[in-house]
Amino acid sequence: MYSGDRYLADALAACGATHFFHVPLLLPGAVKAMQAAGVLPVVAHGEKAAAYMADGYARASGRIGLCGAQQIGAANLAAGLLDALMARSPVLALTGGSTAATRDRNQYQEVDQQPIFAGLTKMTSRIDLVSRLPDMLGQAMRVATGGAPGPVHLELAGFTGGVLNDPMDPAPLPDPAFASCPAVRHAAPAADIRRAADLLRHAMRPVVIAGSGIRASGAQEALAAFVRRHRLPLATSLDAKAVLRESDPLSLGVCGIYSREAANRAVSEADLVLFVGTMAGSMTTTGWKVPQPGVAAMQIDVDARELGRNYPLQAALCGDPKTILEQFSAALTDMPVRRDWLRHVEELRADWTQAAAPAEMLDALPIRPERLCRILSEELPEGALLVVDTGHAAAWAARHIYLDRRGQGLLRAAGSLGWSYPASLGAKCAQPDRPVLCFTGDGGFLYHMSEMETARRYGINTVTIVSNNNGLSQEKPVWADNTDHDHHWRFSPVDYAAAARAFGCKSCRIERPGELGPALRSAIKEDAPVIVEVMTDILALHPPAWTPSDPARFYQGDWLRSE
């Protein structure tokens, strides 16, 4: 008997899926069929962590990430889709749901959760009849990868999605072209390209700002070729940090709230800003202060709704960033050399290097996060993927992580603390032959540290660096006027290395800077999940972003170190 369970397994396998991250009990028949079809079901310890794993898988591979939960766990799974929504990550969530016979009758553990998913996905829909599975699955995939990617949700009738147990006639499988991003590459109108080219040709101090849309488009090489050919300084969000090697003279680093002064200063001095694959949100623009409102601006984005949302545009290019960058580059002729501007950019880069070096080389105890990041940068091998949490982990990574080797990449939480560890497991599942490292703090790691058991059980061999400062130090300024409130941001001491060993992972605890390099080299070679706990300074706070209202300053190490 052919059933919905079998169809789902065949469809996912045909579309290139390799993993399904879930919490039982959902679709037991389909899960068995998936395994037989070559799709590995990974059982996580929480629905939100399963969604984060699917999200990390999607961002690392460009393919749809798959996650699921029975009906009562659906709201937990939905919470894990928020980061995917903010990051434009294609994730398909499957959950059990109500049936026509039980709906609105106070069935045990049955609540209408469609409104929850409606606010956290590009699409949410119900499947009450197994005959609707083929067309609804195909539609969900097209929505997930079409235009600006994002998460989608299908509620399958029955607490565990039992509607898929029903027999059905064999049906065409979904189009695999819509199982990865970008599903369609739209070009921009030629007239728009000509206008943008004319504006850029006449700018004297242009800057390009790139965001996560570069990753979704697979436009990294196209963007690097574009800025190098036309000698355009490039600032990025943390997600696009690896587009240019740090040593490239056009690389300004990360701009915005988590940033380097060199990047923000160059962006603030630009007379034309080209936004590429970024929504120009508050994080990338320092609360819409850098660049300053009114600057001449152009924008490339796959979603027309984002064009000019935050900065009025002199040219708007709607379509696939990779395709448009290639169009744009071909249209640019007779570009000025702009020697003075490029010389000034190089001076800003040199000023940053000089200002950052003292903290990055400091052998103080407890270990400074700047020093940790510099050592981590030196030890990251070619091709490594670094998955970074939000908060202080992202702030320090933006400033002091240097990606300067071939094939390195970075994924960053769009805003959900605790995302990075489960996401790194999903990323490793997507790219098993690639070194995958997670960089988080103890506050972030505590969210989902139970997934160490998942990593151990499935042999998901990542390296996780936990910056342990025994607290949420980013919250310190909120309580700085009253030490009686330290319990709001300081933690009780926890030995995460010992906890990791209890979960069956390998681990070490680092208390001196000189120990970290050898430990990382050893961890990367291990055929096992490894936790590297680094004892860092709780008094080290990330400095605020530079804005034009600040004095002409660069970061000077310990300027925020105080009780």
C-alpha positions in Angstrom: 0.0 0.0 0.0 1.3 3.4 -1.0 0.7 6.0 1.7 1.4 9.6 2.5 4.2 8.5 4.8 5.9 6.9 1.8 5.3 9.8 -0.5 6.8 12.3 2.0 9.9 10.1 2.4 10.3 9.7 -1.4 9.7 13.4 -2.0 12.4 14.5 0.6 14.9 12.1 -0.7 14.3 13.1 -4.3 14.9 16.7 -3.4 18.3 16.0 -1.9 17.4 16.2 1.8 19.8 14.3 4.1 18.5 15.0 7.6 15.2 15.5 9.4 15.5 17.1 12.9 12.6 16.3 15.2 11.2 15.5 18.6 9.1 12.4 18.8 6.4 11.4 18.3 5.7 12.7 14.8 5.0 10.7 11.7 6.5 7.4 12.9 5.7 5.7 9.7 7.2 8.5 7.6 10.3 8.6 9.8 10.9 4.9 9.2 10.4 5.4 5.5 12.8 8.4 5.5 15.5 6.3 7.0 15.0 3.6 4.3 15.2 6.4 1.6 18.5 7.7 2.9 17.2 10.7 5.0 18.5 10.5 8.5 16.0 11.4 11.3 17.9 13.2 14.1 16.0 13.2 17.5 16.8 16.4 19.5 16.1 17.1 23.1 13.8 20.1 22.4 11.7 21.3 19.6 13.3 24.7 19.5 16.7 23.1 19.2 15.5 20.9 16.4 14.3 24.0 14.5 17.7 25.7 15.1 19.4 22.5 13.7 17.3 22.7 10.6 18.1 26.4 10.3 21.8 25.8 10.6 21.6 23.1 8.0 19.7 25.4 5.6 22.2 28.3 6.0 25.2 26.1 5.6 23.9 24.2 2.5 21.4 26.5 0.8 19.0 23.5 0.9 15.7 23.5 2.8 16.1 22.5 6.4 13.5 20.1 7.8 12.2 19.9 11.3 9.1 18.5 13.0 7.2 18.0 16.2 4.0 16.3 17.4 1.1 18.7 18.0 1.7 19.6 21.7 5.3 20.5 20.8 4.4 22.7 17.8 4.6 26.0 19.7 8.1 25.1 20.9 9.1 24.4 17.3 7.5 27.7 16.2 9.7 29.6 18.6 12.8 28.2 16.9 11.6 29.5 13.5 11.9 33.1 14.6 15.6 33.3 13.8 15.1 31.6 10.5 12.5 34.2 9.7 14.8 37.1 10.6 17.7 35.5 8.7 15.7 34.6 5.6 16.5 30.9 6.0 14.5 28.3 4.2 13.1 25.8 6.8 10.1 23.5 6.4 8.4 22.7 9.7 6.0 19.8 10.0 3.7 19.3 13.0 0.8 17.2 14.0 -2.5 19.0 14.3 -6.2 18.8 14.8 -8.7 16.8 12.8 -12.2 17.6 11.6 -13.5 15.1 14.2 -11.7 16.7 17.1 -11.3 20.4 16.3 -12.9 22.8 18.8 -13.9 19.9 21.2 -11.2 20.2 23.9 -9.3 17.2 22.6 -6.4 16.4 24.9 -3.3 18.6 24.1 -5.1 20.1 21.1 -4.9 23.9 20.6 -5.2 25.9 17.4 -1.5 26.9 16.8 -2.0 28.2 13.3 -2.0 31.9 14.5 1.4 31.3 16.1 2.9 30.0 12.9 1.3 32.7 10.9 3.4 35.3 12.5 6.7 33.3 12.2 6.6 31.9 8.7 6.1 32.9 5.1 3.3 30.4 4.8 1.3 28.1 7.1 -1.3 25.7 6.0 -3.3 22.6 7.1 -3.4 19.2 5.3 -6.6 17.4 6.3 -6.6 14.9 3.4 -3.6 12.9 2.3 -4.5 13.6 -1.3 -3.5 17.3 -0.7 0.0 16.3 0.4 1.7 16.5 -3.0 0.4 19.9 -4.0 0.8 21.5 -0.6 4.3 20.1 -0.1 5.4 21.5 -3.4 3.8 24.8 -2.6 5.5 25.0 0.7 8.9 24.4 -0.9 8.3 27.0 -3.6 7.4 29.6 -0.9 10.4 28.7 1.2 13.0 29.2 -1.5 11.2 31.6 -3.9 12.0 35.3 -3.6 13.4 36.2 -0.2 13.8 32.7 1.4 12.1 31.9 4.8 10.5 29.3 7.0 7.2 27.6 6.1 4.9 25.3 8.1 2.5 22.4 7.3 0.1 21.1 10.0 -0.7 17.5 9.3 -4.1 16.3 10.7 -3.7 14.1 13.7 -1.7 14.4 16.9 1.3 12.7 15.3 0.3 13.6 11.7 -1.7 10.4 11.3 -3.3 11.7 8.1 -0.2 10.5 6.3 -0.9 6.9 7.3 -3.8 7.0 4.8 -3.4 5.3 1.4 -2.9 7.5 -1.6 -2.2 7.1 -5.3 1.4 7.7 -6.4 1.8 11.3 -7.5 4.5 13.4 -9.1 7.3 14.4 -6.6 8.1 18.1 -6.0 10.4 19.9 -8.3 13.9 19.6 -6.9 14.7 23.1 -8.3 12.7 24.5 -5.4 14.5 22.6 -2.7 17.4 25.0 -2.6 18.2 28.7 -2.8 17.9 30.6 -5.0 15.2 28.7 -6.8 14.9 31.3 -9.5 17.5 34.0 -10.5 15.7 37.2 -11.5 17.7 39.9 -13.4 17.1 43.6 -13.0 15.7 45.7 -15.9 18.5 47.1 -18.1 17.3 50.7 -17.6 17.8 50.3 -13.8 21.2 48.9 -14.3 22.2 51.8 -16.5 21.0 54.4 -13.9 22.8 52.7 -11.1 26.0 52.4 -13.1 25.9 56.1 -13.9 25.5 57.0 -10.2 28.3 54.8 -9.2 30.6 56.1 -11.9 30.2 59.7 -10.6 30.7 58.9 -6.9 34.0 59.9 -5.4 33.7 58.0 -2.0 31.5 54.9 -2.7 31.1 52.1 -0.2 29.4 48.7 -0.6 27.5 47.2 2.4 26.7 43.5 2.0 24.5 41.3 4.2 23.1 37.7 4.5 21.4 37.9 1.1 24.8 37.3 -0.4 24.9 33.9 1.3 21.3 33.0 0.2 22.1 34.0 -3.4 25.5 32.2 -3.4 26.9 35.5 -4.5 30.1 35.6 -2.5 32.4 35.2 -5.5 30.4 37.5 -7.6 30.5 40.2 -5.0 34.3 39.8 -4.4 34.9 40.0 -8.1 32.7 43.1 -8.4 34.4 45.1 -5.6 37.9 44.1 -6.7 37.3 44.9 -10.4 35.9 48.3 -9.6 38.0 49.1 -6.5 35.1 49.6 -4.1 35.6 49.4 -0.4 33.4 46.7 1.2 31.8 46.7 4.7 29.5 43.8 5.7 27.2 42.5 8.3 28.6 39.7 10.4 26.9 37.2 8.1 28.8 38.3 5.1 32.1 38.8 6.9 33.9 36.1 4.8 33.3 37.6 1.4 36.7 39.2 1.3 39.8 38.0 3.2 40.7 40.3 6.1 44.0 41.1 4.4 42.3 42.4 1.3 42.9 46.2 1.2 39.2 46.7 0.2 37.9 44.9 3.3 36.6 47.3 5.9 35.2 44.6 8.2 31.9 44.5 9.9 29.8 47.7 10.2 26.9 48.6 12.4 26.2 48.0 16.1 28.6 45.1 16.4 31.4 46.5 14.3 34.9 47.9 13.8 35.5 51.6 14.0 37.2 51.5 10.6 34.1 50.2 8.9 31.7 52.6 10.5 33.9 55.6 9.9 34.4 54.7 6.2 30.6 54.2 5.8 29.9 57.5 7.5 32.2 59.4 5.1 30.8 57.8 1.9 29.1 59.9 -0.7 27.3 56.9 -2.1 26.3 53.6 -0.4 25.4 50.5 -2.3 23.4 48.0 -0.1 23.6 44.5 -1.5 21.6 41.7 0.0 21.0 43.5 3.2 17.7 44.9 4.5 19.6 48.0 6.0 18.2 47.2 9.4 19.3 48.7 12.7 22.1 46.3 13.4 23.9 46.9 10.1 23.4 50.7 10.2 23.9 51.4 13.9 20.3 52.3 14.4 20.1 54.1 11.0 22.9 56.5 12.0 25.7 55.0 9.8 25.3 55.7 7.0 23.6 59.0 7.9 20.1 59.6 6.7 20.0 61.4 3.4 23.2 59.8 1.9 23.0 58.9 -1.7 22.0 55.2 -1.7 21.3 52.3 -4.0 20.1 48.9 -3.1 20.1 45.4 -4.5 17.5 43.0 -3.0 15.4 40.0 -4.2 12.4 41.4 -2.3 11.0 44.6 -3.7 9.4 45.4 -0.3 12.8 46.0 1.1 14.0 48.5 -1.5 14.1 51.9 0.1 12.4 50.8 3.4 15.0 52.6 5.5 17.0 54.8 3.1 15.5 56.7 0.2 17.2 55.3 -3.0 18.5 56.9 -6.1 18.5 53.5 -7.8 16.7 50.3 -6.8 17.7 47.0 -8.3 15.2 44.2 -7.6 16.3 40.6 -8.3 18.9 38.0 -7.4 22.1 39.6 -6.0 24.5 37.4 -7.9 22.8 38.0 -11.3 22.5 41.7 -10.7 26.1 42.1 -9.6 27.2 40.4 -12.9 24.9 42.7 -14.8 26.1 45.7 -12.9 29.8 44.9 -13.4 29.4 44.5 -17.1 27.7 47.9 -17.4 30.4 49.8 -15.5 33.0 51.4 -17.8 35.3 54.3 -17.4 35.3 54.1 -13.6 37.5 56.7 -11.8 40.5 55.3 -9.8 39.7 57.3 -6.6 43.2 57.1 -5.3 42.6 59.5 -2.4 39.6 57.6 -1.2 41.4 54.2 -1.3 44.4 55.7 0.4 42.1 57.0 3.2 40.5 53.5 3.5 43.9 52.0 3.9 44.7 54.4 6.7 41.5 53.5 8.5 42.4 49.9 8.2 45.9 50.5 9.6 44.5 52.6 12.4 42.2 49.8 13.4 45.0 47.2 13.3 47.2 49.3 15.5 44.4 50.1 18.0 43.2 46.5 18.3 46.6 44.9 18.7 47.3 45.6 22.4 44.1 43.9 23.6 44.4 41.0 21.1 47.9 40.3 22.3 47.3 40.8 26.0 48.1 37.7 28.2 46.1 38.9 31.1 44.1 36.6 33.4 41.3 35.9 33.2 41.6 35.7 29.4 40.4 38.8 27.5 37.8 37.9 24.8 39.8 39.9 22.2 42.8 37.6 22.9 40.5 34.5 22.6 39.2 35.7 19.3 42.7 36.4 17.9 43.9 33.0 18.8 40.8 31.4 17.4 41.4 33.3 14.2 44.9 32.0 14.0 43.8 28.4 14.5 40.8 28.2 12.2 41.8 26.0 9.3 41.1 26.5 5.6 37.5 25.8 4.8 36.3 26.1 8.4 32.8 27.3 9.1 32.4 29.3 12.3 28.9 29.5 13.8 28.5 32.4 16.2 25.8 33.3 18.8 24.3 36.7 19.2 25.2 39.1 22.1 28.8 39.4 23.2 29.9 36.4 21.1 28.7 38.2 18.0 30.1 41.6 19.2 33.6 40.2 19.8 33.6 38.1 16.6 32.6 41.2 14.5 35.6 43.1 15.9 38.3 40.5 16.5 37.7 37.4 14.4 39.8 37.4 11.3 38.9 35.1 8.4 41.9 35.2 6.1 42.2 31.6 4.8 40.6 30.0 1.7 37.1 28.8 2.0 36.4 30.0 5.5 32.8 31.1 6.4 30.7 32.4 9.2 27.1 32.0 10.2 25.6 34.2 12.9 22.4 34.1 14.9 19.9 36.7 13.7 19.0 37.6 17.2 18.2 34.5 19.3 20.7 33.8 22.1 21.4 30.1 22.3 21.0 29.5 18.6 24.6 28.8 17.7 25.2 25.4 19.3 22.2 23.5 17.8 22.7 25.4 14.6 26.3 24.3 14.4 25.2 20.7 14.7 22.8 21.2 11.8 25.5 22.9 9.8 27.8 20.0 10.3 25.1 17.6 9.2 24.8 19.6 6.0 28.6 19.7 5.4 30.1 16.7 7.2 33.5 17.0 5.6 33.9 20.6 6.6 35.4 21.7 10.0 32.5 23.3 11.9 33.2 25.3 15.0 30.7 27.1 17.3 31.6 30.2 19.3 29.3 31.1 22.1 29.3 32.3 25.7 28.2 30.4 28.8 24.9 32.3 28.8 24.1 31.1 25.2 25.5 27.6 25.7 23.2 27.0 28.7 20.1 27.2 26.5 20.7 23.9 24.7 23.7 22.2 26.3 21.6 19.0 26.5 22.2 18.7 22.7 25.7 17.5 23.6 24.1 14.1 24.0 22.5 14.5 20.5 26.0 15.3 19.0 27.5 12.3 20.8 24.7 9.9 19.8 24.8 10.8 16.1 28.6 11.5 15.8 28.1 15.1 14.9 31.7 16.1 15.5 31.8 19.9 16.0 34.2 21.9 18.1 32.4 24.3 20.5 34.3 27.2 22.1 32.5 28.4 25.3 33.7 31.8 26.5 32.9 31.2 30.2 32.8 34.5 32.2 30.3 33.2 34.7 27.6 35.6 33.6 25.6 37.6 31.1 28.2 40.4 31.1 26.3 42.3 28.4 23.7 43.0 31.0 26.1 44.5 33.5 25.5 48.1 32.5 21.8 47.7 33.3 22.7 46.9 36.9 25.9 48.9 37.3 24.5 51.3 39.8 23.6 48.6 42.4 25.8 45.6 43.2 22.9 44.1 45.2 21.5 43.2 41.8 24.6 41.2 40.6 22.5 38.0 40.7 20.6 39.3 37.7 23.7 38.9 35.5 26.3 36.9 37.3 26.0 33.1 37.4 27.0 30.5 39.9 30.3 28.8 38.8 29.7 25.9 36.3 32.4 23.5 35.0 31.3 23.0 31.4 34.2 20.9 30.5 33.2 18.4 33.3 29.6 18.6 32.1 30.7 17.8 28.6 32.6 14.7 29.7 29.5 13.6 31.6 27.6 13.8 28.3 30.2 11.6 26.6 31.9 14.5 24.7 35.6 15.3 24.8 36.5 18.5 26.5 39.2 20.8 28.1 39.2 23.8 30.3 41.5 26.7 29.3 42.7 29.2 31.9 45.8 30.7 30.2 46.1 32.1 26.6 49.1 29.9 25.8 47.0 26.8 26.3 44.3 27.7 23.8 46.1 27.3 20.5 47.3 23.7 21.2 43.9 22.8 22.6 42.1 24.1 19.4 44.5 22.3 17.1 43.9 19.0 19.0 40.1 19.5 19.1 39.8 20.1 15.4 41.6 16.8 14.7 39.3 14.8 17.1 36.8 12.4 15.7 34.3 13.3 18.3 32.3 16.3 19.6 34.6 18.6 21.6 33.8 21.4 24.1 36.6 23.9 24.7 35.8 25.9 27.8 37.8 29.2 28.0 37.7 31.1 31.3 37.3 34.8 30.3 37.1 38.1 32.0 33.5 39.0 33.1 34.5 42.7 33.3 35.4 42.9 29.6 32.6 44.6 27.9 32.1 45.2 24.2 32.5 48.9 23.4 29.7 50.8 21.8 29.7 51.3 18.1 31.3 54.4 16.6 28.9 57.0 15.2 29.6 60.4 13.7 28.7 62.1 17.0 31.6 60.4 18.8 35.0 62.0 19.1 37.6 60.7 16.7 38.6 57.6 18.6 39.6 54.0 18.1 39.1 51.3 20.6 41.8 51.2 23.3 41.6 47.8 25.0 40.5 48.1 28.6 38.5 51.3 28.4 35.4 49.6 29.9 37.1 47.5 32.5 35.7 48.6 35.9 33.7 47.2 38.8 
